[in-house]
């Protein structure tokens, strides 16, 4: 092929566990036991008793004061899977709408990039935008029902990354990054791309970013 295979990857709910991190902040800010905030929740957090205004307030606080984007836990296996795909030749394009909170763009961008490096997630470029169909990718991985509907409405292929709030959506679905990896390779093969993955356990893994950025400029890796 004369161009790379581009994979568009969402962040919150796909690479990072936004629900778990936001749950911690909400419980502490409202003085509620964390178990009162179920992980099985709808898109609008109705099960947590949050209306739209309260969600916006708490999300803004989580991003700007609690710096949630810098410490949220990663989804299991995401860095290893994306490194194998990247090493095989997949062009990874991060696509996120994290700039929708006003007056916090510098914080959101800095914390996002620092988090990607700390977790060890590879990417060739990153797009901070809400209109995902305009980004241009061969395949997308997303969890947001509105994003998935918009992408499919414009003829794009999407892997639904499983979450309680998107289980009513039809189509290709992955519940883990191992499943996602297999689906991505199958889609690429259907389009005429051939990738040879490094076997799990034999690749250098996500720690290579930390190795490459050690203060003395040297790497302890091979």
C-alpha positions in Angstrom: 0.0 0.0 0.0 1.2 3.5 -0.7 -0.1 5.0 2.5 -0.1 3.8 6.1 -3.1 2.2 7.8 -4.4 4.8 10.2 -6.1 3.8 13.5 -8.1 6.5 15.3 -8.1 5.8 19.0 -10.2 7.6 21.6 -8.8 8.1 25.1 -11.4 8.3 27.9 -13.1 4.9 28.3 -10.8 3.3 25.6 -7.2 3.9 26.8 -7.9 5.4 30.2 -10.5 4.4 32.8 -12.3 7.7 33.1 -15.2 6.2 35.1 -13.0 4.8 37.9 -11.0 8.0 38.1 -14.0 10.4 38.0 -15.8 8.1 40.6 -12.9 8.7 43.0 -13.2 12.5 42.6 -17.0 12.6 42.9 -17.0 10.4 46.0 -14.5 12.7 47.8 -16.0 15.9 46.7 -19.6 14.9 47.6 -18.6 13.0 50.8 -20.2 9.8 49.5 -18.9 6.2 49.8 -17.4 5.2 46.5 -19.5 2.1 46.5 -22.6 4.4 46.2 -21.4 5.3 42.7 -21.9 2.1 40.5 -19.4 1.4 37.7 -22.4 0.1 35.7 -23.6 3.6 34.7 -25.3 5.3 31.8 -23.7 8.0 29.7 -25.3 10.8 31.7 -24.3 9.4 35.1 -28.0 9.3 36.2 -27.2 6.3 38.5 -24.9 8.7 40.5 -27.6 11.2 40.9 -25.8 13.9 38.8 -27.8 16.3 36.6 -26.1 18.0 33.7 -25.1 21.1 35.7 -23.6 19.1 38.5 -21.7 16.8 36.1 -20.2 19.8 34.4 -19.1 21.3 37.7 -17.5 18.2 38.9 -15.9 17.4 35.6 -14.4 20.8 35.4 -13.1 20.5 39.0 -11.7 17.0 38.2 -9.8 18.3 35.2 -8.5 21.7 36.5 -8.0 21.1 40.2 -7.7 17.4 40.7 -5.8 16.9 37.4 -7.7 13.7 36.6 -6.2 13.5 33.1 -2.7 13.1 34.6 -3.4 10.1 36.8 -6.4 8.1 35.6 -5.6 4.4 35.5 -5.0 2.9 32.0 -7.3 0.2 30.5 -5.6 -3.2 30.9 -3.3 -4.1 28.1 -3.7 -0.9 26.1 0.0 0.1 25.9 1.2 -3.4 25.0 -1.4 -3.8 22.2 -0.8 -0.4 20.7 3.0 -0.9 20.8 2.7 -4.2 18.9 0.4 -2.5 16.4 2.7 0.5 16.0 5.8 -1.7 15.6 4.0 -3.6 12.9 3.4 -0.4 11.0 -0.1 0.8 12.1 -0.3 4.7 12.2 -1.9 5.4 15.6 -3.8 8.7 15.7 -5.1 9.7 19.2 -8.5 11.5 18.9 -10.0 13.1 22.0 -12.6 15.8 22.8 -10.9 16.8 26.1 -10.9 20.5 25.2 -14.6 21.0 25.6 -14.1 22.4 29.1 -13.5 26.1 28.8 -10.5 27.8 30.4 -8.6 24.6 31.0 -7.1 23.8 27.6 -3.4 24.2 28.6 -3.9 21.9 31.6 -5.8 19.3 29.6 -3.2 19.2 26.8 -0.2 19.1 29.2 -1.8 16.4 31.4 -2.9 14.3 28.4 0.5 14.3 26.8 2.3 13.6 30.1 -0.1 10.7 30.8 0.4 9.2 27.4 4.2 9.2 27.9 4.0 7.9 31.5 1.7 5.0 30.6 3.8 4.3 27.5 1.2 4.7 24.8 2.6 5.2 21.3 1.1 7.6 18.8 2.1 9.4 15.6 -0.2 12.3 16.0 -2.9 13.6 18.4 -6.1 15.5 17.5 -8.1 17.5 20.2 -11.4 17.8 18.5 -15.0 16.7 18.8 -15.9 16.2 15.2 -14.2 12.8 14.8 -15.4 12.0 11.3 -13.3 14.9 10.0 -10.1 13.4 11.4 -9.6 10.7 8.7 -8.7 7.1 9.8 -9.2 3.7 8.3 -10.7 2.4 11.6 -11.8 3.9 14.8 -11.9 2.6 18.4 -14.5 4.5 20.5 -16.8 4.0 23.4 -19.1 7.1 23.2 -22.5 6.3 21.6 -22.8 9.7 20.0 -19.3 9.4 18.5 -20.0 5.9 17.2 -23.3 7.0 15.6 -21.6 10.0 14.0 -18.7 8.0 12.6 -20.9 5.3 11.2 -23.3 7.9 9.7 -20.4 9.1 7.6 -19.4 5.7 6.4 -16.6 5.0 8.9 -15.7 1.7 10.4 -15.8 1.6 14.2 -14.9 -0.9 16.9 -17.2 -0.3 19.9 -15.0 -0.6 23.0 -17.4 -2.2 25.4 -19.0 -0.1 28.3 -22.3 -0.2 30.1 -23.6 2.9 28.3 -23.0 1.5 24.8 -24.3 -2.0 25.0 -27.4 -1.2 23.0 -25.3 -0.4 19.9 -24.9 -3.0 17.2 -21.8 -3.9 15.3 -18.2 -4.9 15.9 -17.4 -4.8 19.6 -14.3 -5.5 21.8 -14.3 -6.0 25.6 -10.5 -6.1 25.9 -7.5 -4.7 24.1 -6.5 -8.2 23.1 -9.8 -8.6 21.3 -9.4 -5.1 19.8 -5.9 -6.0 18.5 -7.3 -9.0 16.6 -10.1 -7.0 15.1 -7.8 -4.2 14.0 -5.5 -6.7 12.2 -8.5 -8.4 10.6 -9.8 -5.0 9.3 -6.3 -4.1 8.0 -6.0 -7.4 6.2 -9.4 -7.0 4.6 -8.1 -3.6 3.2 -4.9 -5.2 1.8 -2.5 -4.4 4.5 -0.2 -7.1 5.9 1.3 -6.7 9.3 3.7 -9.0 11.2 3.3 -8.6 15.0 5.9 -9.3 17.5 4.8 -12.1 19.8 3.7 -10.9 23.3 6.6 -11.2 25.7 9.2 -10.7 23.0 8.5 -7.0 22.2 10.3 -4.2 24.0 7.0 -3.0 25.5 5.7 0.4 26.7 8.7 1.1 29.0 10.8 2.2 26.0 9.5 5.8 26.3 10.9 6.1 29.8 14.1 4.6 28.6 14.5 7.0 25.8 13.9 10.1 28.0 16.2 9.3 30.9 18.0 12.5 32.1 21.4 11.4 30.8 20.0 10.7 27.3 20.9 7.1 27.4 18.8 4.0 27.4 19.0 0.9 29.5 17.1 -1.1 26.9 18.5 -3.1 24.0 
